[in-house]
Amino acid sequence: MARNSNRRTDMRARIAAVAARMMAEDGIDDFALAKRKAARQLGALEAQSLPRNDEIEAELRAYRALYQADEHPQVIDELRRIALDAMRALERFSPYLTGPVLKGIAGPYAEIELQLFPDSTKDVEIFLLDQNIAFSTQEGRRYSGDQSRAVSLISLLWQRVPVRLAILDPRDERLSLKTSLAGQAIERAGITEVSAILSKRSDDNMP
């Protein structure tokens, strides 16, 4: 029994490492896709062997620090600058940056993820139409505790970078939201926080 458990633990670690390498080298930004491809490559058959997203994230950070230490910070800085520009334009809707760009693990083709808390989805759509910004919409779900919430997801390009806006109820701004019932709370940062992150990075890079 212990031998089987150790074998699964070893396989989880191997899948996490291969998935992280795929995300770093092949530009895959979907954790689920990366772990499925890694599992197939390694011949893993048991669902218990699949690592959690945070395990892959830890391996991804380690991989980027070791093999992409020079170029990756520049990629993240540029994505965060574009995100901040979009947030300032959308300031009336209380924007927050979330996802891989905020965490610092995004690749060069990653989607910038923002949360907005407008009075209505229509307000955001009208703003985008007034700015002649093309967009598409779809439905998604977010969770707080064991409560499910339907959200509108708006996809667009900002400075030629894909951006996804999650449109949330203003009352949810004070809540910790998750992308799944079993997931972790979504980290987020407002305009002031993102500005501070970029300023600190700039100061750290000064000679």
Wavefront OBJ file of the C-alpha trace (Angstrom):
o trace
v 0.000 0.000 0.000
v 2.792 2.403 0.953
v 4.632 1.436 -2.226
v 1.604 2.377 -4.351
v 1.287 5.684 -2.497
v 4.968 6.463 -3.061
v 4.616 5.566 -6.735
v 1.668 7.967 -7.110
v 3.568 10.721 -5.292
v 6.551 10.246 -7.585
v 4.327 10.308 -10.659
v 2.582 13.487 -9.444
v 5.973 15.199 -9.119
v 7.062 14.020 -12.570
v 3.800 15.196 -14.182
v 4.086 18.567 -12.438
v 7.648 19.030 -13.726
v 6.781 18.047 -17.313
v 3.618 20.177 -17.312
v 5.610 23.176 -16.050
v 8.192 22.694 -18.798
v 5.425 22.543 -21.416
v 3.900 25.750 -20.084
v 7.259 27.514 -20.069
v 8.521 26.299 -23.435
v 5.380 25.759 -25.507
v 3.338 28.745 -24.306
v 0.539 26.633 -22.788
v -1.367 28.741 -20.258
v -4.053 26.193 -19.352
v -3.032 24.146 -16.296
v -5.565 21.399 -17.040
v -4.349 21.006 -20.622
v -0.697 20.973 -19.542
v -1.231 18.307 -16.892
v -3.261 16.106 -19.275
v -0.565 16.313 -21.949
v 2.159 15.633 -19.395
v 0.255 12.658 -17.992
v -0.167 11.168 -21.474
v 3.508 11.704 -22.248
v 4.515 9.898 -19.050
v 1.916 7.150 -19.430
v 0.104 7.974 -16.195
v -3.179 6.112 -15.954
v -4.438 6.945 -12.454
v -6.381 10.149 -11.848
v -4.835 10.260 -8.353
v -1.459 10.884 -9.999
v -2.497 14.255 -11.428
v -0.889 17.145 -9.526
v -2.758 20.171 -8.218
v -2.363 23.481 -10.011
v -0.292 24.906 -7.161
v 2.180 22.018 -7.531
v 2.621 22.818 -11.219
v 2.854 26.517 -10.394
v 5.741 25.849 -7.984
v 7.569 23.848 -10.662
v 6.879 26.575 -13.230
v 8.355 29.252 -10.991
v 11.429 27.113 -10.429
v 11.821 26.393 -14.152
v 11.520 30.036 -15.163
v 13.963 31.126 -12.444
v 16.504 28.581 -13.666
v 16.143 28.694 -17.452
v 14.403 32.011 -18.220
v 15.813 34.277 -15.541
v 16.747 37.054 -17.977
v 13.835 37.262 -20.418
v 10.865 36.209 -18.299
v 10.862 39.167 -15.846
v 10.779 41.490 -18.864
v 7.792 39.618 -20.284
v 5.932 39.938 -16.975
v 6.758 43.635 -16.639
v 5.412 44.346 -20.131
v 2.209 42.380 -19.527
v 1.681 44.177 -16.225
v 2.224 47.565 -17.878
v -0.400 46.722 -20.506
v -2.731 45.473 -17.772
v -2.281 48.684 -15.820
v -3.045 50.762 -18.913
v -6.277 48.814 -19.417
v -7.158 49.126 -15.723
v -6.735 52.883 -15.818
v -9.009 53.092 -18.847
v -11.568 50.935 -17.010
v -11.092 52.647 -13.653
v -14.780 53.541 -13.269
v -15.544 49.791 -13.038
v -13.201 49.059 -10.088
v -10.727 46.818 -11.971
v -8.453 44.225 -10.374
v -5.648 42.249 -11.985
v -5.726 38.486 -11.345
v -4.265 35.297 -12.765
v -0.804 34.369 -14.073
v 0.181 37.947 -14.981
v -0.308 39.066 -11.382
v 1.385 35.935 -10.022
v 4.368 36.455 -12.314
v 4.185 33.064 -14.034
v 2.574 34.078 -17.344
v 4.193 33.381 -20.694
v 4.602 35.946 -23.494
v 1.271 34.991 -25.115
v -0.740 34.841 -21.904
v -4.172 36.369 -21.497
v -4.444 39.255 -19.044
v -7.241 38.550 -16.567
v -9.149 41.433 -14.969
v -12.087 41.501 -12.574
v -14.558 44.379 -12.935
v -17.350 45.375 -10.542
v -19.705 47.618 -12.561
v -23.334 48.370 -11.828
v -24.200 46.271 -14.897
v -22.514 44.347 -17.700
v -24.159 46.706 -20.187
v -22.173 49.626 -18.761
v -18.921 47.880 -19.698
v -20.192 46.874 -23.133
v -21.341 50.422 -23.890
v -17.953 51.772 -22.814
v -16.145 49.340 -25.139
v -18.472 50.172 -28.032
v -17.895 53.892 -27.464
v -14.143 53.237 -27.639
v -14.552 51.185 -30.844
v -13.079 48.127 -29.114
v -14.233 44.816 -30.576
v -15.160 42.162 -28.025
v -16.933 38.858 -27.552
v -18.879 37.565 -24.559
v -19.528 34.234 -22.893
v -20.791 32.960 -19.577
v -18.635 31.677 -16.734
v -18.923 30.855 -13.042
v -17.169 32.025 -9.903
v -17.569 30.710 -6.360
v -17.596 32.188 -2.888
v -17.690 29.541 -0.184
v -20.142 26.979 -1.552
v -22.151 29.562 -3.486
v -21.981 29.617 -7.280
v -22.228 32.885 -9.208
v -22.858 33.335 -12.920
v -20.541 35.924 -14.474
v -20.165 37.460 -17.902
v -16.720 37.063 -19.466
v -15.714 39.642 -22.059
v -12.732 38.927 -24.326
v -10.910 41.660 -26.238
v -7.494 42.847 -27.347
v -5.666 45.653 -25.564
v -2.455 46.807 -27.231
v -2.698 43.558 -29.233
v -2.665 41.454 -26.066
v -5.675 39.249 -25.223
v -7.593 40.430 -22.174
v -10.471 38.710 -20.407
v -12.818 40.725 -18.224
v -14.813 38.908 -15.554
v -17.872 41.054 -14.842
v -18.904 40.698 -11.199
v -21.551 42.142 -8.916
v -20.310 45.172 -6.917
v -21.392 43.364 -3.734
v -18.830 40.643 -4.490
v -15.897 43.066 -4.391
v -15.401 42.387 -0.676
v -15.601 38.598 -1.050
v -12.911 36.009 -1.746
v -13.836 34.439 -5.065
v -12.666 31.139 -6.589
v -12.819 29.662 -10.084
v -13.996 26.306 -8.691
v -15.575 25.007 -5.494
v -12.388 23.206 -4.488
v -10.032 25.917 -5.706
v -8.086 28.535 -3.828
v -9.194 32.152 -3.483
v -8.296 34.252 -6.507
v -5.463 36.667 -5.774
v -6.095 40.169 -7.068
v -4.536 43.618 -7.104
v -6.036 47.022 -7.829
v -4.529 49.925 -9.742
v -2.522 51.218 -6.782
v -1.082 47.784 -6.018
v -0.131 47.019 -9.620
v 1.486 50.450 -9.939
v 3.489 49.767 -6.783
v 4.621 46.367 -8.085
v 5.876 47.929 -11.312
v 7.560 50.811 -9.477
v 9.371 48.405 -7.160
v 10.538 46.319 -10.106
v 11.824 49.463 -11.802
v 13.668 50.569 -8.666
v 15.188 47.106 -8.211
v 16.540 47.179 -11.775
v 18.151 50.597 -11.469
v 21.979 50.520 -11.509
l 1 2 3 4 5 6 7 8 9 10 11 12 13 14 15 16 17 18 19 20 21 22 23 24 25 26 27 28 29 30 31 32 33 34 35 36 37 38 39 40 41 42 43 44 45 46 47 48 49 50 51 52 53 54 55 56 57 58 59 60 61 62 63 64 65 66 67 68 69 70 71 72 73 74 75 76 77 78 79 80 81 82 83 84 85 86 87 88 89 90 91 92 93 94 95 96 97 98 99 100 101 102 103 104 105 106 107 108 109 110 111 112 113 114 115 116 117 118 119 120 121 122 123 124 125 126 127 128 129 130 131 132 133 134 135 136 137 138 139 140 141 142 143 144 145 146 147 148 149 150 151 152 153 154 155 156 157 158 159 160 161 162 163 164 165 166 167 168 169 170 171 172 173 174 175 176 177 178 179 180 181 182 183 184 185 186 187 188 189 190 191 192 193 194 195 196 197 198 199 200 201 202 203 204 205 206 207
